[in-house]
């Protein structure tokens, strides 16, 4: 595993160049870029772990490294830029947490549900507590209706990317991302048990 001691500030464009090499199968480039984005990966992981119930077995650092290994093993992945890489990493973390939640649920029915809130997703509306498996299923339904809307939610909510970063990762305008975000979060709120008018996603 790459050395993550200390925080390095990369030169402009350095991360993008290294990601391009890593996407082409250059192991050394992947090892070099990891410390440069480690702090941001930990931020994403910490955001996800705060949504977990007390007593979780997976820790923030473990989630970062497990996601890193998953990306490293997938030779089909390519990374266009930093925002794109962080979006893919966020998806990997989400998949890992879902797998852990399913494993806990299998061990004890109902005992492994990971609770989270849509306060950050939909505001200013009453809090709606759901579990990560229900949200994943809703996102899959949304993706069947509109893949763009689902990807925006994935990057903004799970990845913690800004509107501008999401726009870069998806090659969309910030205005398009804002519209998709507004529609998608309203649709999800309704799907997950919130009240309010139906929104065509």
C-alpha positions as CSV (number, residue, x, y, z in Angstrom):
1,X,0.0,0.0,0.0
2,X,1.3,3.5,-0.8
3,X,2.8,5.6,1.9
4,X,0.3,8.2,3.0
5,X,2.4,9.9,5.6
6,X,2.3,13.7,5.3
7,X,0.2,15.7,2.9
8,X,1.6,16.7,-0.5
9,X,0.3,19.5,-2.7
10,X,0.6,18.4,-6.3
11,X,1.6,20.7,-9.1
12,X,-1.3,21.9,-11.4
13,X,-2.3,19.0,-13.7
14,X,-0.1,16.5,-11.9
15,X,-3.0,14.4,-10.6
16,X,-4.6,14.3,-14.0
17,X,-1.4,13.2,-15.7
18,X,-0.8,10.5,-13.1
19,X,-4.4,9.3,-13.4
20,X,-4.0,9.0,-17.2
21,X,-1.0,6.8,-16.7
22,X,-2.7,4.8,-14.0
23,X,-5.6,4.2,-16.2
24,X,-3.3,2.9,-18.9
25,X,-2.0,0.2,-16.4
26,X,1.0,2.0,-14.9
27,X,1.2,0.7,-11.4
28,X,3.9,3.1,-10.3
29,X,1.6,6.1,-11.3
30,X,-1.3,4.6,-9.3
31,X,1.0,4.3,-6.3
32,X,2.2,7.9,-6.8
33,X,-1.2,9.5,-7.2
34,X,-2.7,7.8,-4.1
35,X,-1.0,10.0,-1.5
36,X,-2.0,13.1,-3.5
37,X,-5.7,12.3,-3.2
38,X,-5.6,10.5,0.1
39,X,-7.0,13.4,2.1
40,X,-10.0,13.8,-0.2
41,X,-10.6,10.0,-0.2
42,X,-10.6,10.1,3.6
43,X,-13.1,13.0,3.5
44,X,-15.4,11.0,1.3
45,X,-15.0,7.9,3.5
46,X,-15.6,9.9,6.7
47,X,-18.8,11.3,5.3
48,X,-20.0,7.8,4.5
49,X,-19.0,6.4,7.9
50,X,-20.9,9.1,9.8
51,X,-24.1,7.7,8.3
52,X,-23.4,4.3,9.8
53,X,-25.0,3.0,13.0
54,X,-22.8,2.7,16.2
55,X,-21.0,-0.6,16.4
56,X,-19.8,-0.7,12.8
57,X,-16.8,-3.0,12.1
58,X,-15.5,-1.1,9.1
59,X,-13.3,1.9,9.9
60,X,-12.7,5.0,7.8
61,X,-9.1,4.1,6.9
62,X,-10.1,0.5,6.0
63,X,-12.8,1.9,3.7
64,X,-10.3,4.1,1.9
65,X,-7.8,1.3,1.4
66,X,-10.5,-1.3,0.4
67,X,-11.8,1.1,-2.2
68,X,-8.2,1.8,-3.4
69,X,-7.6,-1.9,-3.9
70,X,-10.8,-2.3,-5.7
71,X,-9.9,0.4,-8.1
72,X,-6.4,-1.0,-8.5
73,X,-7.7,-4.4,-9.5
74,X,-10.1,-3.2,-12.1
75,X,-8.1,-2.9,-15.3
76,X,-11.1,-1.6,-17.2
77,X,-11.1,1.7,-15.4
78,X,-9.7,4.9,-16.8
79,X,-9.6,8.2,-15.0
80,X,-10.0,11.4,-17.0
81,X,-9.3,13.9,-14.2
82,X,-9.3,14.3,-10.5
83,X,-13.1,14.8,-10.2
84,X,-13.8,11.7,-12.3
85,X,-11.4,9.7,-10.1
86,X,-13.1,10.9,-6.9
87,X,-16.5,10.0,-8.4
88,X,-15.4,6.5,-9.2
89,X,-13.9,6.2,-5.7
90,X,-17.1,7.4,-4.1
91,X,-19.0,4.7,-6.0
92,X,-16.6,2.0,-4.9
93,X,-17.0,3.1,-1.3
94,X,-20.8,3.1,-1.6
95,X,-20.6,-0.5,-3.1
96,X,-18.4,-1.6,-0.2
97,X,-20.7,-0.2,2.4
98,X,-23.7,-1.8,0.7
99,X,-22.0,-5.2,0.7
100,X,-21.2,-4.9,4.4
101,X,-24.8,-3.8,5.2
102,X,-26.1,-6.8,3.2
103,X,-23.8,-9.1,5.1
104,X,-24.9,-7.8,8.4
105,X,-28.6,-8.1,7.4
106,X,-28.0,-11.7,6.4
107,X,-26.5,-12.5,9.8
108,X,-29.3,-10.9,11.6
109,X,-32.5,-9.9,9.8
110,X,-33.0,-6.2,10.4
111,X,-30.0,-5.9,12.7
112,X,-27.6,-4.7,10.0
113,X,-29.6,-1.9,8.4
114,X,-27.4,1.2,8.0
115,X,-29.4,4.3,8.9
116,X,-28.8,7.6,7.3
117,X,-30.8,10.8,6.8
118,X,-31.8,12.8,3.7
119,X,-31.3,16.1,5.5
120,X,-28.2,16.8,3.4
121,X,-30.0,15.5,0.3
122,X,-33.3,17.4,0.6
123,X,-33.6,20.6,2.5
124,X,-35.4,22.3,4.0
125,X,-37.8,19.4,4.5
126,X,-38.5,17.2,7.6
127,X,-35.8,14.6,8.3
128,X,-36.4,11.3,6.6
129,X,-34.4,8.3,8.1
130,X,-33.7,5.4,5.7
131,X,-31.2,2.7,5.3
132,X,-28.4,2.5,2.8
133,X,-29.9,-0.5,1.1
134,X,-33.2,1.3,0.5
135,X,-31.3,4.2,-0.9
136,X,-29.3,2.0,-3.2
137,X,-32.4,0.3,-4.6
138,X,-34.0,3.7,-5.1
139,X,-30.9,4.9,-7.0
140,X,-31.1,1.8,-9.2
141,X,-34.7,2.6,-10.1
142,X,-33.7,6.2,-10.8
143,X,-30.8,5.1,-13.0
144,X,-33.3,3.1,-15.1
145,X,-35.3,6.3,-15.6
146,X,-32.4,8.7,-16.0
147,X,-28.8,7.6,-15.6
148,X,-27.6,11.2,-15.5
149,X,-29.8,12.1,-12.5
150,X,-28.5,9.0,-10.6
151,X,-24.9,9.8,-11.4
152,X,-25.4,13.4,-10.1
153,X,-26.8,12.1,-6.8
154,X,-24.0,9.6,-6.5
155,X,-21.3,12.2,-7.0
156,X,-22.9,15.0,-5.0
157,X,-24.4,13.0,-2.1
158,X,-22.1,10.0,-1.7
159,X,-18.9,11.6,-3.2
160,X,-19.4,15.1,-1.6
161,X,-18.4,16.7,-4.9
162,X,-19.4,20.3,-5.6
163,X,-21.7,21.2,-8.4
164,X,-18.6,22.4,-10.4
165,X,-16.7,19.1,-9.7
166,X,-19.7,17.0,-10.7
167,X,-20.0,19.0,-13.9
168,X,-16.4,18.3,-14.8
169,X,-16.7,14.6,-13.9
170,X,-19.9,14.1,-16.0
171,X,-18.9,16.6,-18.7
172,X,-22.0,18.7,-18.1
173,X,-22.6,22.4,-17.5
174,X,-23.0,23.4,-13.8
175,X,-26.6,24.6,-14.7
176,X,-27.5,21.1,-15.9
177,X,-26.1,19.5,-12.8
178,X,-28.1,21.9,-10.6
179,X,-31.3,21.0,-12.4
180,X,-30.6,17.3,-12.3
181,X,-29.7,17.5,-8.6
182,X,-32.9,19.4,-7.7
183,X,-35.1,16.9,-9.6
184,X,-33.3,13.8,-8.5
185,X,-33.4,14.6,-4.8
186,X,-37.1,15.5,-4.9
187,X,-37.8,12.2,-6.7
188,X,-35.7,10.2,-4.1
189,X,-37.4,11.9,-1.2
190,X,-40.8,10.9,-2.5
191,X,-39.6,7.3,-3.3
192,X,-38.1,6.8,0.1
193,X,-41.3,7.8,2.0
194,X,-41.3,11.6,2.0
195,X,-44.4,13.6,1.3
196,X,-44.8,16.1,-1.5
197,X,-45.8,16.3,-5.2
198,X,-44.5,13.7,-7.6
199,X,-41.5,14.9,-9.6
200,X,-40.8,13.5,-13.1
201,X,-37.1,12.5,-13.0
